[in-house]
Amino acid sequence: MSTGAEDIRALRGVPSLVWRAGQERRLALINAVAPLAGARVLVDGCGIGLYVRAIARYTPHVIGLDIEEEYLRRGVEAGIPNLLRAAGEHLPFQDAAFDVVLSHEVLEHVQDDRLACREMVRVLRPGGRAVIFVPNRLYPFETHGIYWRGRYSFGNKPLVNWLPDPLRNRLAPHVRAYTAAQLRALFAETPARAVLHTQVYPAFDNVIARRPRLGAWVRALMHMLERTPLRVFGVSHLLVVERVA
C-alpha cells in the first residue's frame, strides 16, 4: 500500500470544500433533530469548517475540531473562527460541555470509533444530542475509493460494500462502512439512547451542475425513496442519540 500524499484522501476523506444544496439539506436535517438556536455546538471532525460557519447562523457558541492541521489552516485562512486541532477519541472539553455534537462522515476514518462515540456522549449535557452521519454498508457504491494492487484509486466504486468482509476490507482497509446494527452497537455501553435512525440519499450536486434537468430528476427520485423501505440503501446513516441522566 502506498503512503504518499494521495493517501490523505483515503485516510481522512475529502472534506467539503464548497457549500451546496446537499450540505444545506443536511444542515436542515440537523436543525430539525437537534435545534441549534443558541445551542453550544461541537462539530467533531470539521474539515475546513464549512459546517462551523453554517451553524454560526444559529448560534455563536460553535466550535470545530479536526485532527488534520492542513484542513484547519485552510479554514482559518477562509475566516472561519473557533477551529482547533485534536483527535475525536480524546476531546479536550469537560463533561457536559455541549448541547449538540455533530459528527458528519467522520467515524469511518478515526482509529477507534467506539472510543470516539464515548467521547461524544461524555461532552454532551443530559438531554443533549449527537447527530451522526456515516457511510451505509448497503449503499451500492464505496464512495471513498479503493486500493488496487497497492495503489489508491479515488472515486465511487460499485458493489465493494456488498462483498464479504475479508474481500471488502482488502479493497477498502482505510475506511469503514456500517450496517445499522454496527452503528448502534457503538453506543451500546454509553449513557445515551437512540431517538432517530434512518438513511439518506445523496443530493447529486455534481450531476446537477453538469446536467441540471437530469440531476434534479434523480435527486427528487432519491429523496422520495427516503420515505419508503428502500431508504435502507441510502448513502449514509443518520443516527441521533440523546444523553440520558
DOLUM-920805 format. One line per field, with one value per residue: residue number from 1; residue in three letters; x, y negated, z of N, C-alpha, C, O, CB in turn. Coordinates in steps of 0.2 Angstrom, whole numbers. Each point is the difference from the previous one (the first is absolute). Glycine has a CB too. Layout:
<recs>
num <- c(NUM,...)
residu <- c(ALA,...)
nxx <- c(X,...)
nyy <- c(Y,...)
nzz <- c(Z,...)
caxx <- c(X,...)
cayy <- c(Y,...)
cazz <- c(Z,...)
cxx <- c(X,...)
cyy <- c(Y,...)
czz <- c(Z,...)
oxx <- c(X,...)
oyy <- c(Y,...)
ozz <- c(Z,...)
cbxx <- c(X,...)
cbyy <- c(Y,...)
cbzz <- c(Z,...)
</recs>
This chain:
<recs>
num <- c(1,2,3,4,5,6,7,8,9,10,11,12,13,14,15,16,17,18,19,20,21,22,23,24,25,26,27,28,29,30,31,32,33,34,35,36,37,38,39,40,41,42,43,44,45,46,47,48,49,50,51,52,53,54,55,56,57,58,59,60,61,62,63,64,65,66,67,68,69,70,71,72,73,74,75,76,77,78,79,80,81,82,83,84,85,86,87,88,89,90,91,92,93,94,95,96,97,98,99,100,101,102,103,104,105,106,107,108,109,110,111,112,113,114,115,116,117,118,119,120,121,122,123,124,125,126,127,128,129,130,131,132,133,134,135,136,137,138,139,140,141,142,143,144,145,146,147,148,149,150,151,152,153,154,155,156,157,158,159,160,161,162,163,164,165,166,167,168,169,170,171,172,173,174,175,176,177,178,179,180,181,182,183,184,185,186,187,188,189,190,191,192,193,194,195,196,197,198,199,200,201,202,203,204,205,206,207,208,209,210,211,212,213,214,215,216,217,218,219,220,221,222,223,224,225,226,227,228,229,230,231,232,233,234,235,236,237,238,239,240,241,242,243,244,245)
residu <- c(MET,SER,THR,GLY,ALA,GLU,ASP,ILE,ARG,ALA,LEU,ARG,GLY,VAL,PRO,SER,LEU,VAL,TRP,ARG,ALA,GLY,GLN,GLU,ARG,ARG,LEU,ALA,LEU,ILE,ASN,ALA,VAL,ALA,PRO,LEU,ALA,GLY,ALA,ARG,VAL,LEU,VAL,ASP,GLY,CYS,GLY,ILE,GLY,LEU,TYR,VAL,ARG,ALA,ILE,ALA,ARG,TYR,THR,PRO,HIS,VAL,ILE,GLY,LEU,ASP,ILE,GLU,GLU,GLU,TYR,LEU,ARG,ARG,GLY,VAL,GLU,ALA,GLY,ILE,PRO,ASN,LEU,LEU,ARG,ALA,ALA,GLY,GLU,HIS,LEU,PRO,PHE,GLN,ASP,ALA,ALA,PHE,ASP,VAL,VAL,LEU,SER,HIS,GLU,VAL,LEU,GLU,HIS,VAL,GLN,ASP,ASP,ARG,LEU,ALA,CYS,ARG,GLU,MET,VAL,ARG,VAL,LEU,ARG,PRO,GLY,GLY,ARG,ALA,VAL,ILE,PHE,VAL,PRO,ASN,ARG,LEU,TYR,PRO,PHE,GLU,THR,HIS,GLY,ILE,TYR,TRP,ARG,GLY,ARG,TYR,SER,PHE,GLY,ASN,LYS,PRO,LEU,VAL,ASN,TRP,LEU,PRO,ASP,PRO,LEU,ARG,ASN,ARG,LEU,ALA,PRO,HIS,VAL,ARG,ALA,TYR,THR,ALA,ALA,GLN,LEU,ARG,ALA,LEU,PHE,ALA,GLU,THR,PRO,ALA,ARG,ALA,VAL,LEU,HIS,THR,GLN,VAL,TYR,PRO,ALA,PHE,ASP,ASN,VAL,ILE,ALA,ARG,ARG,PRO,ARG,LEU,GLY,ALA,TRP,VAL,ARG,ALA,LEU,MET,HIS,MET,LEU,GLU,ARG,THR,PRO,LEU,ARG,VAL,PHE,GLY,VAL,SER,HIS,LEU,LEU,VAL,VAL,GLU,ARG,VAL,ALA)
nxx <- c(4,8,4,-4,-7,-9,-1,-7,-12,1,0,-13,-10,3,-3,-13,11,-15,-10,-7,-14,10,2,-16,-4,10,-5,-15,5,6,-13,-9,9,4,-13,14,-9,15,10,13,2,12,0,5,10,1,9,6,-11,-13,-5,7,-9,-13,0,3,-16,-1,11,10,1,10,13,4,6,9,10,2,11,-7,-14,6,6,-14,-7,10,-2,-16,3,-1,0,5,14,4,10,-10,1,-16,10,-1,-16,13,-16,0,-7,-9,10,-16,-14,8,12,-2,6,-1,5,8,-3,8,13,0,12,-14,-15,0,8,-10,-13,7,2,-15,-4,11,-7,-17,-3,-5,-6,14,-5,14,-7,7,0,5,1,-15,10,-12,10,-1,13,11,-5,16,3,1,14,0,14,2,-12,-10,-10,-4,-15,-12,8,-16,-1,11,-13,-3,15,-4,4,10,-4,-2,15,8,-7,3,16,-7,-15,-7,-10,-8,-7,-9,10,13,-8,-6,15,5,-11,2,7,-9,-9,-7,-15,4,-8,3,5,-3,10,2,-1,14,-7,4,10,5,-14,-2,14,-4,-15,-7,-9,8,0,-16,-2,10,-7,-14,5,7,-12,-10,10,-2,-15,6,4,10,4,9,8,4,14,-3,-5,-9,7,-10,10,-10,14,-11,3)
nyy <- c(6,-11,-5,-11,-11,12,2,-15,8,12,-7,-10,6,-9,-10,-1,-7,-5,-3,11,0,10,-10,-4,14,1,-14,6,13,-9,-8,13,6,-14,-14,-5,-10,-3,14,-3,4,11,-3,16,-5,-18,9,-13,1,6,3,-14,-9,7,-3,-16,1,3,-9,-13,17,5,7,4,13,2,11,-11,-11,0,-3,-12,-7,0,-6,-12,-4,-1,-12,15,-9,12,8,9,10,11,14,-2,7,-15,-9,-10,3,1,13,-7,-7,2,-4,9,12,-6,16,-8,17,4,15,3,-7,7,9,3,0,3,-13,-9,5,-4,-15,-2,3,-10,-13,4,-11,14,0,1,6,7,-7,16,-6,16,2,6,13,-5,-11,10,-9,7,-17,6,5,15,-1,3,9,-7,-11,-7,5,-16,6,4,15,4,7,-8,3,15,5,10,-12,6,-11,-12,1,2,-14,-8,4,-16,4,8,3,0,13,-11,9,-9,-13,7,5,-15,0,16,-9,-15,-3,4,4,2,-14,9,15,-9,5,-16,6,-7,-14,10,-14,9,1,-15,-3,8,-3,-15,12,11,-7,-1,15,4,-9,6,15,-2,-8,13,9,-9,7,17,10,-9,-7,14,-8,-15,-1,3,12,-13,7,-12,7,-8,0,11,-10)
nzz <- c(0,-10,14,-13,7,-4,17,2,-8,10,14,-2,-12,-11,15,-8,-10,1,13,-11,4,9,11,0,4,13,6,0,8,11,3,2,13,8,2,-7,10,8,-5,8,-18,5,-17,8,-14,-2,-13,0,13,-11,14,6,-11,3,15,-2,-5,16,8,0,4,-15,7,-16,8,-14,6,-12,8,-14,7,9,-12,-8,13,2,-15,3,13,8,15,5,-9,14,-8,8,-7,-3,12,8,-1,5,8,16,-2,-11,-14,-7,2,-10,1,-16,1,-16,-2,16,1,-14,8,16,0,6,-12,16,3,-9,9,13,-5,-4,14,7,-7,3,11,5,-16,-10,-13,-2,-14,-3,-16,1,-15,1,2,-11,-9,-14,6,10,1,3,-17,1,6,-16,6,17,-5,11,-12,6,0,7,3,-8,14,12,9,-8,6,11,10,-10,-11,8,5,-15,-4,14,9,-1,7,12,-12,15,-4,4,9,-2,6,13,4,2,13,7,11,-2,13,-17,0,-16,2,-15,-5,-15,-10,-4,-14,-1,2,-14,6,-12,-7,1,-7,-13,-1,7,-5,7,14,2,-3,11,11,-2,1,13,7,-4,8,13,-1,-1,11,-10,15,-1,-13,11,-6,16,10,0,15,7,12,9,8,8,12)
caxx <- c(-4,4,-1,1,-5,-7,-4,-4,-7,-2,0,-4,-6,1,-5,-3,4,-5,-7,-5,-6,0,1,-5,-5,2,-1,-7,-2,3,-4,-7,1,4,0,7,-1,3,3,7,0,7,0,5,3,-3,3,2,-4,-6,-6,1,-2,-8,-4,0,-6,-5,3,7,3,1,7,1,6,3,7,4,3,-1,-7,-2,4,-4,-6,2,2,-7,-3,-4,3,-1,3,6,2,0,-2,-6,0,3,-3,2,-6,-3,-6,-6,1,-3,-7,0,6,-1,5,-3,4,7,1,3,7,4,4,-5,-7,-4,2,-2,-7,0,2,-6,-5,2,0,-7,-4,-6,-5,3,-1,6,-2,6,-1,6,-2,-4,3,-5,1,3,7,5,1,7,5,3,7,0,7,4,0,-7,-5,-5,-6,-5,1,-6,-1,6,-3,-4,5,1,5,8,1,-2,5,6,-1,-1,3,1,-6,-5,-7,-4,-7,-4,2,7,0,-3,4,5,-2,-3,3,0,-6,-3,-5,-1,-6,-2,4,-3,5,-1,3,4,-3,2,2,5,-4,-4,4,1,-6,-5,-6,1,2,-6,-5,3,0,-7,-1,4,-3,-7,1,1,-6,-2,5,6,5,5,5,2,7,2,-5,-1,-2,0,0,-1,3,-5,3)
cayy <- c(-6,-6,-4,-7,-5,3,4,-4,1,7,1,-5,-2,-7,-4,-5,-6,-5,1,1,2,6,-2,-4,5,3,-4,0,6,-1,-5,3,5,-2,-8,-3,-7,-1,6,2,5,2,3,4,2,-5,-2,-7,-4,-3,0,-5,-6,1,1,-6,-4,2,0,-2,4,6,2,5,4,5,2,-2,-7,-3,-2,-5,-6,-3,-4,-6,-5,-2,-4,4,0,6,7,3,6,6,6,1,4,-3,-7,-4,-4,3,4,-4,-7,-2,2,4,2,3,4,0,5,0,6,5,-1,-1,6,3,-3,1,-5,-6,-1,-2,-6,-4,1,-3,-7,-2,-1,4,-3,-2,5,1,2,4,3,5,4,5,6,2,-4,5,-2,-3,-6,-2,3,6,2,6,1,-4,-7,-3,-2,-5,0,5,7,4,7,2,1,6,6,3,-4,1,-3,-8,-4,0,-6,-6,0,-7,-3,4,-1,3,3,-4,3,-2,-7,-1,3,-5,-3,4,-1,-7,-2,-4,4,-2,-4,0,4,1,0,-5,0,-6,-5,0,-7,0,1,-6,-5,1,1,-2,3,7,0,-2,6,5,-2,0,7,2,-2,3,7,0,1,7,5,0,-5,4,0,-7,-1,-1,0,-6,3,-5,3,-5,1,1,-2)
cazz <- c(0,-1,6,-2,1,-3,5,5,-2,2,7,3,-4,-3,3,-5,-2,-2,3,-6,2,4,6,3,2,6,5,2,4,7,4,1,5,6,-2,1,2,7,3,0,-5,-3,-6,2,-7,-4,-6,0,5,-4,5,5,-2,-1,7,3,-1,6,7,0,5,-4,-1,-4,2,-5,2,-5,1,-7,-1,4,-3,-5,3,3,-6,-3,4,5,7,5,-2,4,-2,5,-2,3,5,6,0,6,3,6,-1,-1,-2,-6,-1,-6,-3,-7,-3,-7,-5,4,4,-4,-1,6,2,4,0,6,5,-2,2,8,1,-2,6,6,0,0,6,0,-4,-6,-6,-5,-7,-3,-7,-2,-6,0,-3,-5,-6,-5,-2,5,-3,2,-4,2,-2,-5,-1,4,-1,1,-6,2,-4,2,-3,1,3,4,6,0,0,6,4,-2,-7,1,4,-4,-5,3,7,3,1,2,-2,6,0,5,6,2,2,6,5,3,5,4,7,2,3,-5,-3,-7,-1,-7,-4,-7,-5,-5,-7,-2,-3,-7,-2,-6,-6,-1,-3,-7,-4,5,0,2,7,4,0,4,7,3,1,6,6,1,2,8,4,-1,3,-3,3,3,-5,-1,0,7,5,4,7,5,7,6,7,5,6)
cxx <- c(4,-1,2,-5,-7,-4,-3,-7,-3,-1,-5,-6,1,-6,-4,3,-4,-7,-5,-7,0,2,-5,-6,2,0,-7,-2,3,-4,-6,1,4,0,6,-1,3,3,8,1,8,-1,7,3,-3,3,2,-5,-6,-6,0,-3,-8,-4,1,-5,-5,3,7,5,2,8,1,7,2,7,5,2,-1,-7,-2,3,-4,-7,1,1,-7,-4,-5,3,-1,2,6,1,0,-3,-7,-1,2,-3,3,-5,-2,-6,-6,1,-4,-7,-1,7,-2,6,-2,5,8,1,3,7,4,3,-5,-6,-4,2,-2,-8,-1,2,-6,-5,2,0,-7,-3,-6,-6,3,1,6,-4,5,-2,7,-2,-4,2,-5,0,4,7,4,3,7,5,2,7,0,7,5,0,-8,-3,-6,-6,-5,1,-6,1,5,-3,-4,4,0,6,7,1,-1,6,7,0,0,2,0,-6,-5,-6,-4,-7,-4,2,7,0,-3,4,6,-2,-3,2,0,-7,-4,-6,-1,-7,-2,6,-3,6,-2,4,4,-5,1,2,5,-4,-4,4,1,-6,-6,-7,0,2,-6,-5,3,0,-7,-2,3,-3,-7,2,2,-6,-3,5,6,5,6,6,3,8,3,-6,0,-2,1,0,0,3,-5,4,3)
cyy <- c(-6,-4,-7,-5,2,3,-4,0,6,0,-5,-2,-7,-4,-4,-6,-6,1,0,2,6,-2,-4,4,4,-4,-1,6,-1,-4,3,5,-2,-8,-3,-7,-1,5,0,6,1,4,4,4,-5,-2,-7,-4,-3,1,-4,-7,0,0,-7,-5,0,-2,-3,5,7,0,5,3,4,2,-2,-8,-4,-2,-6,-7,-4,-3,-6,-5,-2,-4,4,0,6,6,2,7,5,6,1,5,-3,-8,-4,-5,4,4,-5,-7,-2,3,5,2,3,3,1,4,0,7,5,-1,0,7,5,-3,1,-5,-7,-1,-1,-7,-5,-1,-4,-7,-3,-1,5,-3,-3,6,0,2,3,2,4,4,6,6,3,-4,3,-3,-2,-6,-3,3,6,0,6,1,-5,-7,-3,-2,-4,1,6,7,4,7,2,2,6,6,3,-4,1,-3,-7,-3,1,-6,-6,1,-6,-3,5,-1,4,3,-4,3,-2,-7,0,3,-4,-4,4,0,-7,-3,-5,5,-3,-3,0,4,1,0,-6,1,-6,-6,-1,-8,0,1,-6,-5,1,1,-2,4,7,0,-1,6,6,-2,1,8,3,-2,3,7,0,0,7,5,0,-6,4,1,-7,0,0,1,-7,3,-6,3,-6,2,1,-2,6)
czz <- c(0,6,-2,1,-2,6,5,-2,2,7,4,-4,-3,3,-5,-1,-2,3,-6,3,5,8,4,2,6,6,3,4,7,4,2,6,6,-1,2,3,7,3,1,-4,-1,-6,0,-7,-5,-7,0,3,-4,5,6,-2,-1,7,4,-2,6,7,0,4,-4,-1,-4,2,-5,2,-6,0,-7,-1,4,-2,-5,3,3,-6,-3,5,5,7,4,-2,4,-2,6,-3,3,5,7,0,6,3,6,-2,0,-2,-6,0,-6,-3,-7,-2,-7,-4,3,3,-4,-1,7,2,4,0,6,5,-3,1,7,1,-2,6,6,0,-1,7,0,-4,-7,-5,-4,-7,-4,-7,-1,-6,1,-3,-6,-6,-5,-2,6,-2,2,-4,3,-1,-5,-2,3,-1,1,-6,3,-3,3,-3,2,4,5,7,1,1,8,4,-2,-6,0,3,-3,-5,4,7,3,3,2,-4,5,-2,5,7,3,3,7,6,3,6,6,8,2,3,-6,-3,-7,0,-7,-3,-7,-5,-5,-6,-2,-3,-7,-2,-7,-6,-2,-4,-8,-5,5,0,3,7,4,0,5,8,3,1,6,6,1,3,8,4,-1,3,-4,2,3,-5,-1,1,7,5,3,7,5,7,5,6,5,7,3)
oxx <- c(5,-6,2,-5,-5,-6,-5,-4,-6,-5,-3,-4,5,-6,3,2,2,-1,-1,-1,-4,-3,-2,-3,-5,-2,-1,-4,-3,-1,-3,-5,-1,5,3,6,-3,3,3,-2,4,-4,5,-4,-4,-2,4,1,-3,-4,-5,-3,-3,-5,-5,-1,-4,-4,4,6,-3,3,-3,5,-4,4,6,-4,-2,-2,-3,-3,-1,-2,-4,-2,0,-5,-4,6,-3,-4,4,-4,3,-3,-2,-4,-1,5,-1,1,1,-3,0,-4,0,-2,-4,4,-4,6,-4,6,4,6,4,4,6,-2,0,-2,-4,-4,-2,-2,-4,-3,-1,-3,-3,-2,-1,1,-1,-2,-3,-1,3,-4,6,-5,5,-6,1,2,3,-3,5,3,-2,3,2,6,-2,3,-3,4,5,3,-4,3,-4,0,2,1,-2,5,0,2,-2,-3,-1,4,4,6,4,2,4,5,2,-4,1,0,0,-1,2,-3,4,1,1,3,3,0,2,4,-4,-4,4,-5,-1,1,0,-5,-6,6,-5,6,-6,5,-1,-5,-3,-2,-1,1,0,-2,1,0,-3,-2,-4,-3,-1,-3,-4,-2,-1,-3,-3,-1,-2,-4,-1,0,-6,5,5,6,5,6,4,3,5,-5,5,-6,4,-5,2,-1,-4,6,3)
oyy <- c(-1,0,-4,2,-2,0,2,0,0,2,2,-4,-3,1,-2,-4,-6,6,-5,1,1,3,1,-1,1,2,0,-1,2,1,-2,1,3,-3,0,-3,3,0,-4,5,-4,4,-2,4,2,-4,-2,-6,-5,-5,-3,-3,-5,-4,-1,-5,-4,-2,3,0,5,-5,5,-3,4,-4,0,-4,-6,-6,-5,-5,-6,-6,-5,-6,-6,-2,-4,3,5,5,-4,3,-2,0,-2,1,3,-4,2,-6,6,-1,-6,-5,-6,5,4,-4,4,-2,5,-3,-2,2,4,5,1,5,6,-5,-5,-3,-4,-6,-4,-3,-5,-5,-3,-3,-6,4,2,-6,-1,6,-5,4,-3,3,-2,0,4,0,3,2,3,3,-2,-1,-5,-1,3,-4,5,-5,-2,-4,4,-4,3,2,4,0,1,3,5,5,2,5,-4,-3,-5,-3,-4,-5,-4,-3,-5,-1,-1,-5,6,-6,6,-3,-3,-4,-1,-2,-4,-2,1,-2,-2,1,-1,4,-6,6,-6,2,-1,-1,4,-1,-1,3,-5,1,-4,-1,-4,-3,-1,-4,-4,-3,5,1,2,4,3,1,3,5,3,1,4,4,1,2,5,2,1,-2,3,0,-3,1,-1,5,2,-1,-4,2,-4,4,-5,6,-5,0,-1)
ozz <- c(4,4,4,4,3,0,4,4,2,3,4,3,2,-1,-6,5,0,2,-3,6,4,4,6,5,5,6,6,5,5,6,5,4,5,-3,5,2,5,5,-4,1,-1,-1,-1,-2,-4,-4,4,1,3,0,2,4,1,0,4,3,1,4,-5,0,2,-2,-1,2,-3,3,1,-1,0,-2,-2,0,-1,-3,-1,1,-3,-2,3,1,-3,1,2,-3,5,-5,6,4,5,-1,5,0,1,-5,3,2,-1,3,0,1,-1,1,-1,-2,-4,-1,2,-2,-1,-3,-1,4,2,4,5,2,2,5,3,1,3,5,0,4,-5,1,-4,2,-2,0,-1,-1,1,-1,5,-6,-5,-5,1,-5,5,-5,-2,2,6,-4,1,-3,-3,3,-1,-4,3,-6,4,-6,6,-1,3,3,5,0,4,-4,-2,-1,-2,-2,1,-1,-3,5,6,3,-3,-2,1,-4,5,5,6,5,4,5,5,4,4,4,5,-1,1,0,-1,2,-2,1,0,3,-1,0,3,-1,-4,-6,-4,-5,-6,-4,-4,-5,3,6,4,4,6,5,4,4,6,5,4,5,6,4,3,6,1,3,3,-2,1,3,-4,3,2,-1,0,1,0,1,-1,2,1,0,6)
cbxx <- c(-14,6,1,12,14,11,13,14,9,10,15,14,-12,11,4,-12,7,7,5,10,-1,6,14,6,1,9,11,2,3,12,9,1,0,3,-15,-2,-7,-12,-13,4,-15,8,-11,-1,5,-1,-11,4,13,9,4,14,14,8,7,13,5,-1,-12,-10,-3,-14,5,-11,1,-12,-11,-1,10,11,0,3,12,7,0,7,11,5,5,-10,1,-5,-8,1,4,2,13,0,4,5,-9,10,-4,8,4,-1,12,12,0,-15,10,-13,8,-12,-12,-7,-13,-14,-9,-5,11,12,5,3,12,11,1,6,13,5,-1,10,13,-2,4,5,-4,7,-15,13,-14,9,-12,10,9,-11,3,-4,-6,-14,-3,0,-14,-10,6,-14,7,-15,-9,4,14,1,8,9,4,-9,15,-9,-6,6,3,-6,7,-8,-12,-6,-7,-14,-11,-4,-8,-6,5,9,2,6,1,9,-1,-11,-9,1,-3,-11,-5,0,2,3,2,14,6,9,-6,12,8,-13,11,-17,9,-7,-8,15,4,-5,0,8,-1,-5,4,10,8,8,1,7,13,5,0,10,10,0,2,11,9,-1,5,9,4,-11,-14,-12,-15,-14,-9,-14,-6,13,-2,3,0,-1,4,-9,15,-13,-12)
cbyy <- c(7,0,13,3,-6,1,6,-8,-7,3,2,0,10,4,1,9,13,-8,0,1,-6,3,-1,-8,0,5,-6,-6,5,1,-7,-3,5,14,0,10,-4,-8,10,-10,0,-3,-7,-2,10,-1,11,8,2,8,15,10,3,10,13,6,7,11,6,-12,-10,4,-9,-3,-5,-1,9,14,9,13,17,13,11,15,16,12,11,12,-5,4,-17,-12,1,-11,-4,-8,7,-3,6,12,2,6,-11,-8,15,11,8,-5,-15,-2,-1,-7,0,-8,-1,-14,-6,-4,-8,-14,-12,8,7,15,11,6,12,15,8,8,14,12,6,2,-14,10,-1,-14,4,-1,-7,1,-8,0,-8,-7,0,3,-13,0,-3,12,3,-1,-14,10,-9,2,7,13,-3,1,7,-10,-9,-10,-2,-9,-2,-12,-14,-11,0,14,5,14,14,7,6,16,12,-2,11,4,-15,7,-8,-5,14,2,10,10,0,3,9,1,-7,6,12,-6,6,-13,9,6,-6,-10,2,-5,14,-11,13,7,-2,12,0,7,13,6,3,9,4,-12,-9,-1,-7,-13,-6,-2,-11,-12,-3,-3,-12,-8,-2,-9,-14,-2,4,4,-5,5,11,-9,-8,-8,16,-10,15,-12,15,-10,-1,9,-8)
cbzz <- c(2,-16,3,-13,-4,-12,-6,-3,-11,-13,-5,3,5,-10,16,-1,-3,-13,14,-14,-15,-14,-10,-13,-17,-13,-11,-15,-16,-11,-11,-16,-14,4,-3,-12,-12,-4,0,11,-4,13,-6,14,7,15,-10,-11,3,-11,-6,1,-7,-11,-4,-3,-14,-12,9,-1,8,-4,12,-11,15,-12,5,-6,9,-3,0,9,4,-5,3,9,1,-5,-11,-11,3,4,-14,12,-14,15,-7,-15,-13,2,-12,-6,-12,12,4,7,5,-9,5,-4,12,-4,12,3,-6,3,5,-4,-9,7,0,4,-14,-6,-2,-11,-11,-3,-5,-13,-8,-4,-4,-15,6,10,14,5,2,9,2,12,-5,13,-10,7,16,14,6,2,-16,8,3,9,-10,1,10,-2,-8,-3,-7,15,-10,9,-14,7,-4,-9,-13,-9,-3,-7,-14,0,11,7,-3,3,9,2,-5,-12,-9,-11,-4,14,-14,11,-9,-13,-9,-14,-16,-11,-11,-16,-12,-14,-6,-8,11,-3,12,-7,12,-1,10,1,2,9,-7,-1,15,4,16,12,10,14,16,9,-10,-7,-14,-15,-9,-8,-16,-14,-8,-11,-16,-11,-7,-14,-14,-9,-3,-14,1,-8,2,4,-2,1,-13,-3,3,-11,-3,-9,-3,-7,-5,-7,-4)
</recs>
